[in-house]
Amino acid sequence: MNSSTTSRFRKLFEDLPEQIQRVAREKYALWKEDSRHPSLHFKQIGNLWSVRVTRNYRALAIFREDTFVWFWIGTHAEYDELLK
């Protein structure tokens, strides 16, 4: 699966606690290997795609042509606000 990140995503990622960054990298590797893995809860929400990083963190992407463009990562509370 093709993917890329926006500069905003990279900034948000850098601001995450180191432990969450580590888990996010692990989840990304798992997503690249098997996007349907049950622990990822990878799903489409309207025009967006959501993946579970941890119980309290999520990441969002949009699908353009043949690429998932990851543009946001943050807490579940922030995620809920974004999706309102």
PDB file with one MODEL, atoms N, CA, C and O in Angstrom:
MODEL        1
ATOM      1  N   MET A   1       0.840  -1.176   0.000  1.00  0.00           N
ATOM      2  CA  MET A   1       0.000   0.000   0.000  1.00  0.00           C
ATOM      3  C   MET A   1       0.888   1.243   0.000  1.00  0.00           C
ATOM      4  O   MET A   1       1.844   1.327   0.771  1.00  0.00           O
ATOM      5  N   ASN A   2       0.577   2.187  -0.849  1.00  0.00           N
ATOM      6  CA  ASN A   2       1.334   3.431  -0.901  1.00  0.00           C
ATOM      7  C   ASN A   2       0.825   4.392   0.159  1.00  0.00           C
ATOM      8  O   ASN A   2      -0.374   4.466   0.425  1.00  0.00           O
ATOM      9  N   SER A   3       1.749   5.122   0.759  1.00  0.00           N
ATOM     10  CA  SER A   3       1.342   6.135   1.728  1.00  0.00           C
ATOM     11  C   SER A   3       2.382   7.234   1.791  1.00  0.00           C
ATOM     12  O   SER A   3       3.539   7.050   1.414  1.00  0.00           O
ATOM     13  N   SER A   4       1.938   8.377   2.277  1.00  0.00           N
ATOM     14  CA  SER A   4       2.829   9.513   2.511  1.00  0.00           C
ATOM     15  C   SER A   4       2.273  10.293   3.693  1.00  0.00           C
ATOM     16  O   SER A   4       1.158  10.040   4.150  1.00  0.00           O
ATOM     17  N   THR A   5       3.061  11.243   4.182  1.00  0.00           N
ATOM     18  CA  THR A   5       2.620  12.085   5.294  1.00  0.00           C
ATOM     19  C   THR A   5       2.749  13.547   4.905  1.00  0.00           C
ATOM     20  O   THR A   5       3.594  13.925   4.093  1.00  0.00           O
ATOM     21  N   THR A   6       1.894  14.353   5.502  1.00  0.00           N
ATOM     22  CA  THR A   6       1.979  15.797   5.292  1.00  0.00           C
ATOM     23  C   THR A   6       2.933  16.394   6.318  1.00  0.00           C
ATOM     24  O   THR A   6       3.287  15.744   7.302  1.00  0.00           O
ATOM     25  N   SER A   7       3.342  17.625   6.082  1.00  0.00           N
ATOM     26  CA  SER A   7       4.206  18.305   7.056  1.00  0.00           C
ATOM     27  C   SER A   7       3.469  18.481   8.380  1.00  0.00           C
ATOM     28  O   SER A   7       4.085  18.403   9.443  1.00  0.00           O
ATOM     29  N   ARG A   8       2.175  18.714   8.329  1.00  0.00           N
ATOM     30  CA  ARG A   8       1.384  18.844   9.558  1.00  0.00           C
ATOM     31  C   ARG A   8       1.414  17.537  10.350  1.00  0.00           C
ATOM     32  O   ARG A   8       1.593  17.554  11.567  1.00  0.00           O
ATOM     33  N   PHE A   9       1.241  16.412   9.670  1.00  0.00           N
ATOM     34  CA  PHE A   9       1.301  15.116  10.346  1.00  0.00           C
ATOM     35  C   PHE A   9       2.658  14.939  11.022  1.00  0.00           C
ATOM     36  O   PHE A   9       2.731  14.525  12.179  1.00  0.00           O
ATOM     37  N   ARG A  10       3.730  15.254  10.299  1.00  0.00           N
ATOM     38  CA  ARG A  10       5.070  15.069  10.861  1.00  0.00           C
ATOM     39  C   ARG A  10       5.282  15.936  12.093  1.00  0.00           C
ATOM     40  O   ARG A  10       5.922  15.501  13.051  1.00  0.00           O
ATOM     41  N   LYS A  11       4.757  17.152  12.083  1.00  0.00           N
ATOM     42  CA  LYS A  11       4.871  18.039  13.248  1.00  0.00           C
ATOM     43  C   LYS A  11       4.071  17.476  14.417  1.00  0.00           C
ATOM     44  O   LYS A  11       4.572  17.420  15.540  1.00  0.00           O
ATOM     45  N   LEU A  12       2.839  17.062  14.162  1.00  0.00           N
ATOM     46  CA  LEU A  12       2.020  16.464  15.222  1.00  0.00           C
ATOM     47  C   LEU A  12       2.693  15.216  15.789  1.00  0.00           C
ATOM     48  O   LEU A  12       2.675  14.991  16.999  1.00  0.00           O
ATOM     49  N   PHE A  13       3.285  14.410  14.915  1.00  0.00           N
ATOM     50  CA  PHE A  13       3.980  13.197  15.338  1.00  0.00           C
ATOM     51  C   PHE A  13       5.157  13.542  16.248  1.00  0.00           C
ATOM     52  O   PHE A  13       5.343  12.913  17.289  1.00  0.00           O
ATOM     53  N   GLU A  14       5.943  14.531  15.859  1.00  0.00           N
ATOM     54  CA  GLU A  14       7.106  14.942  16.659  1.00  0.00           C
ATOM     55  C   GLU A  14       6.706  15.417  18.046  1.00  0.00           C
ATOM     56  O   GLU A  14       7.477  15.281  18.996  1.00  0.00           O
ATOM     57  N   ASP A  15       5.511  15.971  18.169  1.00  0.00           N
ATOM     58  CA  ASP A  15       5.031  16.489  19.451  1.00  0.00           C
ATOM     59  C   ASP A  15       4.449  15.403  20.364  1.00  0.00           C
ATOM     60  O   ASP A  15       4.150  15.671  21.528  1.00  0.00           O
ATOM     61  N   LEU A  16       4.289  14.199  19.850  1.00  0.00           N
ATOM     62  CA  LEU A  16       3.750  13.102  20.658  1.00  0.00           C
ATOM     63  C   LEU A  16       4.794  12.617  21.664  1.00  0.00           C
ATOM     64  O   LEU A  16       5.994  12.766  21.432  1.00  0.00           O
ATOM     65  N   PRO A  17       4.342  12.035  22.780  1.00  0.00           N
ATOM     66  CA  PRO A  17       5.289  11.394  23.703  1.00  0.00           C
ATOM     67  C   PRO A  17       6.079  10.305  22.965  1.00  0.00           C
ATOM     68  O   PRO A  17       5.561   9.663  22.050  1.00  0.00           O
ATOM     69  N   GLU A  18       7.330  10.107  23.372  1.00  0.00           N
ATOM     70  CA  GLU A  18       8.191   9.132  22.689  1.00  0.00           C
ATOM     71  C   GLU A  18       7.577   7.739  22.641  1.00  0.00           C
ATOM     72  O   GLU A  18       7.695   7.047  21.629  1.00  0.00           O
ATOM     73  N   GLN A  19       6.928   7.323  23.712  1.00  0.00           N
ATOM     74  CA  GLN A  19       6.321   5.991  23.739  1.00  0.00           C
ATOM     75  C   GLN A  19       5.228   5.871  22.675  1.00  0.00           C
ATOM     76  O   GLN A  19       5.106   4.831  22.027  1.00  0.00           O
ATOM     77  N   ILE A  20       4.441   6.919  22.493  1.00  0.00           N
ATOM     78  CA  ILE A  20       3.381   6.895  21.475  1.00  0.00           C
ATOM     79  C   ILE A  20       4.005   6.906  20.083  1.00  0.00           C
ATOM     80  O   ILE A  20       3.502   6.240  19.178  1.00  0.00           O
ATOM     81  N   GLN A  21       5.089   7.650  19.899  1.00  0.00           N
ATOM     82  CA  GLN A  21       5.787   7.639  18.614  1.00  0.00           C
ATOM     83  C   GLN A  21       6.255   6.223  18.272  1.00  0.00           C
ATOM     84  O   GLN A  21       6.107   5.769  17.137  1.00  0.00           O
ATOM     85  N   ARG A  22       6.820   5.533  19.263  1.00  0.00           N
ATOM     86  CA  ARG A  22       7.308   4.174  19.046  1.00  0.00           C
ATOM     87  C   ARG A  22       6.162   3.246  18.637  1.00  0.00           C
ATOM     88  O   ARG A  22       6.284   2.477  17.684  1.00  0.00           O
ATOM     89  N   VAL A  23       5.052   3.330  19.367  1.00  0.00           N
ATOM     90  CA  VAL A  23       3.897   2.486  19.052  1.00  0.00           C
ATOM     91  C   VAL A  23       3.343   2.846  17.674  1.00  0.00           C
ATOM     92  O   VAL A  23       2.954   1.959  16.914  1.00  0.00           O
ATOM     93  N   ALA A  24       3.304   4.131  17.349  1.00  0.00           N
ATOM     94  CA  ALA A  24       2.800   4.564  16.039  1.00  0.00           C
ATOM     95  C   ALA A  24       3.651   3.980  14.915  1.00  0.00           C
ATOM     96  O   ALA A  24       3.120   3.555  13.890  1.00  0.00           O
ATOM     97  N   ARG A  25       4.965   3.958  15.104  1.00  0.00           N
ATOM     98  CA  ARG A  25       5.840   3.351  14.088  1.00  0.00           C
ATOM     99  C   ARG A  25       5.536   1.854  13.936  1.00  0.00           C
ATOM    100  O   ARG A  25       5.484   1.331  12.823  1.00  0.00           O
ATOM    101  N   GLU A  26       5.336   1.177  15.074  1.00  0.00           N
ATOM    102  CA  GLU A  26       5.012  -0.249  15.032  1.00  0.00           C
ATOM    103  C   GLU A  26       3.676  -0.484  14.327  1.00  0.00           C
ATOM    104  O   GLU A  26       3.551  -1.400  13.515  1.00  0.00           O
ATOM    105  N   LYS A  27       2.691   0.336  14.636  1.00  0.00           N
ATOM    106  CA  LYS A  27       1.368   0.180  14.011  1.00  0.00           C
ATOM    107  C   LYS A  27       1.433   0.480  12.518  1.00  0.00           C
ATOM    108  O   LYS A  27       0.740  -0.154  11.722  1.00  0.00           O
ATOM    109  N   TYR A  28       2.270   1.454  12.139  1.00  0.00           N
ATOM    110  CA  TYR A  28       2.426   1.763  10.719  1.00  0.00           C
ATOM    111  C   TYR A  28       3.016   0.556   9.982  1.00  0.00           C
ATOM    112  O   TYR A  28       2.560   0.197   8.896  1.00  0.00           O
ATOM    113  N   ALA A  29       4.027  -0.060  10.580  1.00  0.00           N
ATOM    114  CA  ALA A  29       4.635  -1.245   9.962  1.00  0.00           C
ATOM    115  C   ALA A  29       3.597  -2.363   9.827  1.00  0.00           C
ATOM    116  O   ALA A  29       3.549  -3.050   8.806  1.00  0.00           O
ATOM    117  N   LEU A  30       2.782  -2.539  10.845  1.00  0.00           N
ATOM    118  CA  LEU A  30       1.721  -3.547  10.794  1.00  0.00           C
ATOM    119  C   LEU A  30       0.706  -3.202   9.711  1.00  0.00           C
ATOM    120  O   LEU A  30       0.267  -4.077   8.965  1.00  0.00           O
ATOM    121  N   TRP A  31       0.335  -1.931   9.625  1.00  0.00           N
ATOM    122  CA  TRP A  31      -0.624  -1.488   8.605  1.00  0.00           C
ATOM    123  C   TRP A  31      -0.080  -1.760   7.199  1.00  0.00           C
ATOM    124  O   TRP A  31      -0.820  -2.198   6.318  1.00  0.00           O
ATOM    125  N   LYS A  32       1.211  -1.500   6.993  1.00  0.00           N
ATOM    126  CA  LYS A  32       1.817  -1.754   5.679  1.00  0.00           C
ATOM    127  C   LYS A  32       1.772  -3.250   5.347  1.00  0.00           C
ATOM    128  O   LYS A  32       1.607  -3.636   4.190  1.00  0.00           O
ATOM    129  N   GLU A  33       1.922  -4.077   6.376  1.00  0.00           N
ATOM    130  CA  GLU A  33       1.926  -5.526   6.190  1.00  0.00           C
ATOM    131  C   GLU A  33       0.516  -6.090   6.045  1.00  0.00           C
ATOM    132  O   GLU A  33       0.270  -6.956   5.206  1.00  0.00           O
ATOM    133  N   ASP A  34      -0.414  -5.589   6.874  1.00  0.00           N
ATOM    134  CA  ASP A  34      -1.777  -6.132   6.896  1.00  0.00           C
ATOM    135  C   ASP A  34      -2.742  -5.063   7.406  1.00  0.00           C
ATOM    136  O   ASP A  34      -3.006  -4.982   8.606  1.00  0.00           O
ATOM    137  N   SER A  35      -3.258  -4.260   6.509  1.00  0.00           N
ATOM    138  CA  SER A  35      -4.134  -3.153   6.919  1.00  0.00           C
ATOM    139  C   SER A  35      -5.424  -3.641   7.573  1.00  0.00           C
ATOM    140  O   SER A  35      -6.112  -2.870   8.241  1.00  0.00           O
ATOM    141  N   ARG A  36      -5.751  -4.906   7.384  1.00  0.00           N
ATOM    142  CA  ARG A  36      -6.978  -5.457   7.978  1.00  0.00           C
ATOM    143  C   ARG A  36      -6.749  -6.088   9.353  1.00  0.00           C
ATOM    144  O   ARG A  36      -7.661  -6.686   9.924  1.00  0.00           O
ATOM    145  N   HIS A  37      -5.547  -5.956   9.875  1.00  0.00           N
ATOM    146  CA  HIS A  37      -5.277  -6.535  11.193  1.00  0.00           C
ATOM    147  C   HIS A  37      -6.274  -5.961  12.197  1.00  0.00           C
ATOM    148  O   HIS A  37      -6.457  -4.745  12.252  1.00  0.00           O
ATOM    149  N   PRO A  38      -6.917  -6.812  12.991  1.00  0.00           N
ATOM    150  CA  PRO A  38      -7.985  -6.342  13.887  1.00  0.00           C
ATOM    151  C   PRO A  38      -7.559  -5.265  14.884  1.00  0.00           C
ATOM    152  O   PRO A  38      -8.379  -4.433  15.273  1.00  0.00           O
ATOM    153  N   SER A  39      -6.306  -5.264  15.299  1.00  0.00           N
ATOM    154  CA  SER A  39      -5.873  -4.277  16.293  1.00  0.00           C
ATOM    155  C   SER A  39      -5.838  -2.859  15.740  1.00  0.00           C
ATOM    156  O   SER A  39      -5.806  -1.894  16.503  1.00  0.00           O
ATOM    157  N   LEU A  40      -5.842  -2.728  14.423  1.00  0.00           N
ATOM    158  CA  LEU A  40      -5.741  -1.401  13.807  1.00  0.00           C
ATOM    159  C   LEU A  40      -7.080  -0.675  13.707  1.00  0.00           C
ATOM    160  O   LEU A  40      -7.119   0.555  13.661  1.00  0.00           O
ATOM    161  N   HIS A  41      -8.157  -1.419  13.675  1.00  0.00           N
ATOM    162  CA  HIS A  41      -9.480  -0.807  13.493  1.00  0.00           C
ATOM    163  C   HIS A  41      -9.464   0.155  12.301  1.00  0.00           C
ATOM    164  O   HIS A  41     -10.061   1.230  12.359  1.00  0.00           O
ATOM    165  N   PHE A  42      -8.785  -0.232  11.231  1.00  0.00           N
ATOM    166  CA  PHE A  42      -8.655   0.609  10.040  1.00  0.00           C
ATOM    167  C   PHE A  42     -10.000   0.671   9.334  1.00  0.00           C
ATOM    168  O   PHE A  42     -10.548  -0.355   8.933  1.00  0.00           O
ATOM    169  N   LYS A  43     -10.529   1.886   9.186  1.00  0.00           N
ATOM    170  CA  LYS A  43     -11.861   2.013   8.591  1.00  0.00           C
ATOM    171  C   LYS A  43     -12.030   3.351   7.898  1.00  0.00           C
ATOM    172  O   LYS A  43     -11.340   4.329   8.187  1.00  0.00           O
ATOM    173  N   GLN A  44     -12.977   3.354   6.973  1.00  0.00           N
ATOM    174  CA  GLN A  44     -13.323   4.575   6.267  1.00  0.00           C
ATOM    175  C   GLN A  44     -14.446   5.274   7.013  1.00  0.00           C
ATOM    176  O   GLN A  44     -15.425   4.654   7.428  1.00  0.00           O
ATOM    177  N   ILE A  45     -14.278   6.589   7.173  1.00  0.00           N
ATOM    178  CA  ILE A  45     -15.299   7.440   7.798  1.00  0.00           C
ATOM    179  C   ILE A  45     -15.530   8.595   6.829  1.00  0.00           C
ATOM    180  O   ILE A  45     -14.773   9.566   6.822  1.00  0.00           O
ATOM    181  N   GLY A  46     -16.563   8.491   6.023  1.00  0.00           N
ATOM    182  CA  GLY A  46     -16.776   9.497   4.983  1.00  0.00           C
ATOM    183  C   GLY A  46     -15.634   9.444   3.988  1.00  0.00           C
ATOM    184  O   GLY A  46     -15.354   8.392   3.414  1.00  0.00           O
ATOM    185  N   ASN A  47     -14.968  10.582   3.781  1.00  0.00           N
ATOM    186  CA  ASN A  47     -13.823  10.650   2.870  1.00  0.00           C
ATOM    187  C   ASN A  47     -12.501  10.367   3.564  1.00  0.00           C
ATOM    188  O   ASN A  47     -11.450  10.376   2.924  1.00  0.00           O
ATOM    189  N   LEU A  48     -12.543  10.115   4.865  1.00  0.00           N
ATOM    190  CA  LEU A  48     -11.333   9.907   5.652  1.00  0.00           C
ATOM    191  C   LEU A  48     -11.136   8.435   5.974  1.00  0.00           C
ATOM    192  O   LEU A  48     -12.071   7.635   5.925  1.00  0.00           O
ATOM    193  N   TRP A  49      -9.888   8.099   6.306  1.00  0.00           N
ATOM    194  CA  TRP A  49      -9.542   6.766   6.781  1.00  0.00           C
ATOM    195  C   TRP A  49      -8.916   6.910   8.158  1.00  0.00           C
ATOM    196  O   TRP A  49      -8.063   7.769   8.380  1.00  0.00           O
ATOM    197  N   SER A  50      -9.347   6.062   9.074  1.00  0.00           N
ATOM    198  CA  SER A  50      -8.911   6.126  10.464  1.00  0.00           C
ATOM    199  C   SER A  50      -8.181   4.844  10.846  1.00  0.00           C
ATOM    200  O   SER A  50      -8.547   3.752  10.413  1.00  0.00           O
ATOM    201  N   VAL A  51      -7.144   4.995  11.662  1.00  0.00           N
ATOM    202  CA  VAL A  51      -6.432   3.838  12.190  1.00  0.00           C
ATOM    203  C   VAL A  51      -6.173   4.060  13.677  1.00  0.00           C
ATOM    204  O   VAL A  51      -5.889   5.174  14.118  1.00  0.00           O
ATOM    205  N   ARG A  52      -6.278   2.986  14.428  1.00  0.00           N
ATOM    206  CA  ARG A  52      -6.035   3.040  15.867  1.00  0.00           C
ATOM    207  C   ARG A  52      -4.542   2.866  16.122  1.00  0.00           C
ATOM    208  O   ARG A  52      -3.939   1.881  15.695  1.00  0.00           O
ATOM    209  N   VAL A  53      -3.951   3.836  16.824  1.00  0.00           N
ATOM    210  CA  VAL A  53      -2.550   3.740  17.226  1.00  0.00           C
ATOM    211  C   VAL A  53      -2.486   3.045  18.587  1.00  0.00           C
ATOM    212  O   VAL A  53      -1.781   2.050  18.758  1.00  0.00           O
ATOM    213  N   THR A  54      -3.228   3.584  19.542  1.00  0.00           N
ATOM    214  CA  THR A  54      -3.406   2.969  20.861  1.00  0.00           C
ATOM    215  C   THR A  54      -4.867   3.165  21.234  1.00  0.00           C
ATOM    216  O   THR A  54      -5.656   3.691  20.448  1.00  0.00           O
ATOM    217  N   ARG A  55      -5.210   2.747  22.414  1.00  0.00           N
ATOM    218  CA  ARG A  55      -6.589   2.964  22.871  1.00  0.00           C
ATOM    219  C   ARG A  55      -6.930   4.450  22.876  1.00  0.00           C
ATOM    220  O   ARG A  55      -8.082   4.825  22.656  1.00  0.00           O
ATOM    221  N   ASN A  56      -5.936   5.294  23.125  1.00  0.00           N
ATOM    222  CA  ASN A  56      -6.179   6.731  23.265  1.00  0.00           C
ATOM    223  C   ASN A  56      -5.657   7.590  22.118  1.00  0.00           C
ATOM    224  O   ASN A  56      -5.770   8.814  22.182  1.00  0.00           O
ATOM    225  N   TYR A  57      -5.092   6.994  21.078  1.00  0.00           N
ATOM    226  CA  TYR A  57      -4.544   7.769  19.960  1.00  0.00           C
ATOM    227  C   TYR A  57      -5.033   7.205  18.636  1.00  0.00           C
ATOM    228  O   TYR A  57      -5.186   5.993  18.478  1.00  0.00           O
ATOM    229  N   ARG A  58      -5.277   8.106  17.683  1.00  0.00           N
ATOM    230  CA  ARG A  58      -5.726   7.743  16.343  1.00  0.00           C
ATOM    231  C   ARG A  58      -4.923   8.529  15.305  1.00  0.00           C
ATOM    232  O   ARG A  58      -4.297   9.540  15.622  1.00  0.00           O
ATOM    233  N   ALA A  59      -4.953   8.050  14.070  1.00  0.00           N
ATOM    234  CA  ALA A  59      -4.361   8.765  12.941  1.00  0.00           C
ATOM    235  C   ALA A  59      -5.383   8.787  11.811  1.00  0.00           C
ATOM    236  O   ALA A  59      -6.186   7.866  11.661  1.00  0.00           O
ATOM    237  N   LEU A  60      -5.337   9.860  11.016  1.00  0.00           N
ATOM    238  CA  LEU A  60      -6.277  10.026   9.908  1.00  0.00           C
ATOM    239  C   LEU A  60      -5.539  10.228   8.592  1.00  0.00           C
ATOM    240  O   LEU A  60      -4.480  10.853   8.532  1.00  0.00           O
ATOM    241  N   ALA A  61      -6.138   9.678   7.542  1.00  0.00           N
ATOM    242  CA  ALA A  61      -5.596   9.819   6.191  1.00  0.00           C
ATOM    243  C   ALA A  61      -6.733  10.103   5.223  1.00  0.00           C
ATOM    244  O   ALA A  61      -7.907   9.887   5.524  1.00  0.00           O
ATOM    245  N   ILE A  62      -6.350  10.591   4.061  1.00  0.00           N
ATOM    246  CA  ILE A  62      -7.259  10.650   2.925  1.00  0.00           C
ATOM    247  C   ILE A  62      -6.638   9.775   1.839  1.00  0.00           C
ATOM    248  O   ILE A  62      -5.420   9.597   1.796  1.00  0.00           O
ATOM    249  N   PHE A  63      -7.471   9.238   0.974  1.00  0.00           N
ATOM    250  CA  PHE A  63      -6.984   8.390  -0.109  1.00  0.00           C
ATOM    251  C   PHE A  63      -7.048   9.189  -1.395  1.00  0.00           C
ATOM    252  O   PHE A  63      -8.123   9.588  -1.841  1.00  0.00           O
ATOM    253  N   ARG A  64      -5.887   9.417  -1.986  1.00  0.00           N
ATOM    254  CA  ARG A  64      -5.794  10.159  -3.250  1.00  0.00           C
ATOM    255  C   ARG A  64      -5.108   9.284  -4.283  1.00  0.00           C
ATOM    256  O   ARG A  64      -3.983   8.822  -4.089  1.00  0.00           O
ATOM    257  N   GLU A  65      -5.813   9.068  -5.387  1.00  0.00           N
ATOM    258  CA  GLU A  65      -5.334   8.196  -6.459  1.00  0.00           C
ATOM    259  C   GLU A  65      -5.000   6.841  -5.862  1.00  0.00           C
ATOM    260  O   GLU A  65      -5.914   6.087  -5.530  1.00  0.00           O
ATOM    261  N   ASP A  66      -3.734   6.505  -5.711  1.00  0.00           N
ATOM    262  CA  ASP A  66      -3.379   5.190  -5.163  1.00  0.00           C
ATOM    263  C   ASP A  66      -2.603   5.298  -3.856  1.00  0.00           C
ATOM    264  O   ASP A  66      -1.877   4.375  -3.487  1.00  0.00           O
ATOM    265  N   THR A  67      -2.753   6.427  -3.148  1.00  0.00           N
ATOM    266  CA  THR A  67      -1.930   6.699  -1.972  1.00  0.00           C
ATOM    267  C   THR A  67      -2.764   7.172  -0.789  1.00  0.00           C
ATOM    268  O   THR A  67      -3.630   8.034  -0.933  1.00  0.00           O
ATOM    269  N   PHE A  68      -2.497   6.606   0.371  1.00  0.00           N
ATOM    270  CA  PHE A  68      -3.064   7.121   1.608  1.00  0.00           C
ATOM    271  C   PHE A  68      -2.157   8.246   2.090  1.00  0.00           C
ATOM    272  O   PHE A  68      -0.961   8.045   2.301  1.00  0.00           O
ATOM    273  N   VAL A  69      -2.734   9.428   2.261  1.00  0.00           N
ATOM    274  CA  VAL A  69      -1.976  10.596   2.721  1.00  0.00           C
ATOM    275  C   VAL A  69      -2.361  10.844   4.176  1.00  0.00           C
ATOM    276  O   VAL A  69      -3.471  11.285   4.473  1.00  0.00           O
ATOM    277  N   TRP A  70      -1.431  10.554   5.068  1.00  0.00           N
ATOM    278  CA  TRP A  70      -1.661  10.728   6.502  1.00  0.00           C
ATOM    279  C   TRP A  70      -1.460  12.191   6.851  1.00  0.00           C
ATOM    280  O   TRP A  70      -0.387  12.751   6.629  1.00  0.00           O
ATOM    281  N   PHE A  71      -2.514  12.812   7.405  1.00  0.00           N
ATOM    282  CA  PHE A  71      -2.463  14.253   7.660  1.00  0.00           C
ATOM    283  C   PHE A  71      -2.650  14.626   9.125  1.00  0.00           C
ATOM    284  O   PHE A  71      -2.426  15.776   9.502  1.00  0.00           O
ATOM    285  N   TRP A  72      -3.062  13.664   9.959  1.00  0.00           N
ATOM    286  CA  TRP A  72      -3.323  14.003  11.364  1.00  0.00           C
ATOM    287  C   TRP A  72      -3.062  12.799  12.250  1.00  0.00           C
ATOM    288  O   TRP A  72      -3.321  11.660  11.863  1.00  0.00           O
ATOM    289  N   ILE A  73      -2.534  13.068  13.469  1.00  0.00           N
ATOM    290  CA  ILE A  73      -2.381  12.054  14.501  1.00  0.00           C
ATOM    291  C   ILE A  73      -2.537  12.748  15.845  1.00  0.00           C
ATOM    292  O   ILE A  73      -1.990  13.830  16.056  1.00  0.00           O
ATOM    293  N   GLY A  74      -3.282  12.129  16.750  1.00  0.00           N
ATOM    294  CA  GLY A  74      -3.499  12.758  18.055  1.00  0.00           C
ATOM    295  C   GLY A  74      -4.366  11.905  18.953  1.00  0.00           C
ATOM    296  O   GLY A  74      -4.601  10.726  18.685  1.00  0.00           O
ATOM    297  N   THR A  75      -4.838  12.522  20.022  1.00  0.00           N
ATOM    298  CA  THR A  75      -5.616  11.788  21.014  1.00  0.00           C
ATOM    299  C   THR A  75      -7.012  11.458  20.491  1.00  0.00           C
ATOM    300  O   THR A  75      -7.512  12.069  19.547  1.00  0.00           O
ATOM    301  N   HIS A  76      -7.608  10.486  21.131  1.00  0.00           N
ATOM    302  CA  HIS A  76      -8.966  10.091  20.745  1.00  0.00           C
ATOM    303  C   HIS A  76      -9.944  11.239  20.976  1.00  0.00           C
ATOM    304  O   HIS A  76     -10.878  11.414  20.193  1.00  0.00           O
ATOM    305  N   ALA A  77      -9.748  12.023  22.033  1.00  0.00           N
ATOM    306  CA  ALA A  77     -10.632  13.168  22.296  1.00  0.00           C
ATOM    307  C   ALA A  77     -10.532  14.187  21.161  1.00  0.00           C
ATOM    308  O   ALA A  77     -11.549  14.713  20.710  1.00  0.00           O
ATOM    309  N   GLU A  78      -9.307  14.468  20.698  1.00  0.00           N
ATOM    310  CA  GLU A  78      -9.122  15.395  19.575  1.00  0.00           C
ATOM    311  C   GLU A  78      -9.737  14.811  18.301  1.00  0.00           C
ATOM    312  O   GLU A  78     -10.341  15.531  17.506  1.00  0.00           O
ATOM    313  N   TYR A  79      -9.579  13.528  18.124  1.00  0.00           N
ATOM    314  CA  TYR A  79     -10.149  12.803  16.982  1.00  0.00           C
ATOM    315  C   TYR A  79     -11.668  12.970  16.954  1.00  0.00           C
ATOM    316  O   TYR A  79     -12.250  13.279  15.914  1.00  0.00           O
ATOM    317  N   ASP A  80     -12.297  12.763  18.106  1.00  0.00           N
ATOM    318  CA  ASP A  80     -13.751  12.928  18.185  1.00  0.00           C
ATOM    319  C   ASP A  80     -14.169  14.340  17.794  1.00  0.00           C
ATOM    320  O   ASP A  80     -15.172  14.522  17.105  1.00  0.00           O
ATOM    321  N   GLU A  81     -13.404  15.343  18.229  1.00  0.00           N
ATOM    322  CA  GLU A  81     -13.707  16.740  17.880  1.00  0.00           C
ATOM    323  C   GLU A  81     -13.561  16.976  16.377  1.00  0.00           C
ATOM    324  O   GLU A  81     -14.389  17.652  15.767  1.00  0.00           O
ATOM    325  N   LEU A  82     -12.515  16.422  15.787  1.00  0.00           N
ATOM    326  CA  LEU A  82     -12.301  16.589  14.342  1.00  0.00           C
ATOM    327  C   LEU A  82     -13.434  15.991  13.518  1.00  0.00           C
ATOM    328  O   LEU A  82     -13.793  16.519  12.465  1.00  0.00           O
ATOM    329  N   LEU A  83     -13.987  14.900  13.996  1.00  0.00           N
ATOM    330  CA  LEU A  83     -15.013  14.203  13.223  1.00  0.00           C
ATOM    331  C   LEU A  83     -16.417  14.745  13.431  1.00  0.00           C
ATOM    332  O   LEU A  83     -17.357  14.290  12.779  1.00  0.00           O
ATOM    333  N   LYS A  84     -16.573  15.700  14.320  1.00  0.00           N
ATOM    334  CA  LYS A  84     -17.907  16.289  14.552  1.00  0.00           C
ATOM    335  C   LYS A  84     -18.383  17.045  13.336  1.00  0.00           C
ATOM    336  O   LYS A  84     -19.480  17.605  13.346  1.00  0.00           O
TER     337      LYS A  84
ENDMDL
END
